[in-house]
Amino acid sequence: MKTVSLSGSPRVNVGKKGAANLRKNGSVPSVVYGGKEQIHFSILENEAKKIVFTPNVYLIELDVDGKKLNVILQETQIHPVTDRILHLDFLEVSEETPFKTSLPVKLEGFSRGVRNGGKLTQNFRKLRVFGLAKDMPDAISIDISPIKIGEKIRVTDLNVSSLSFLDPENAVVVGVQTARAVIEDEEEDEASEVAEGEAGDASSEAKKDEEAKKDE
């Protein structure tokens, strides 16, 4: 798992008014839990954006007024209109204690089924996992090269050493669907063209018969 460093400032006032003042001054109220005590602090909004608006998941080396902790981002509150970060929740982690987090899914290769005209569908951008920090990869890598049309990769098909997957085992992570709708549309168009052609031939034959009778 990728590691970044982050510095925070202790919060004196932990109420709503104090949080509003922090946001007004360009900081994000935050809290760390999971250790011996909760730690309330704030970080600069520009620094918060680096760990929030990214597909990456980080192990964060947090320094709050000289107190250093290893944490991961657990929950983010974002304003529904302005997209400003309102609050961050961090979980303190240790080398001995496993924890839950969500890791990004990284697809590798070019599917055989897509080369043959199929459509690639990815249902999970992240997968929930449980394990130790040392066993957490940057992402869950999946080789999609051998997937044919109609085939799928489910959570139960994944195997990452020392990690447990928490999403339903039967859930489809990625697959290749047949372009059936396109094929059926093409077949219907061809059938229509054939029918029109047959109708045109029949009409032409009828006209020839009528002209032959007139000549007689």
Secondary structure, 3 states (H helix, E strand, C coil): CEEEEEEEEECCCCCHHHHHHHHHCCEEEEEEECCCCCEEEEEEHHHHHHHHCCCCCEEEEEEECCEEEEEEEEEEEECCCCCCEEEEEEEECCCCCCEEEEEEEEEECCCHHHHCCCEEEECCCEEEEEECHHHCCCCEEEECCCCCCCCEEEHHHCCCCCCEECCCCCCEEEEEECCHHHHHHHHHHHHHHHHHHHHHHHHHHHHHHHHHHHHC
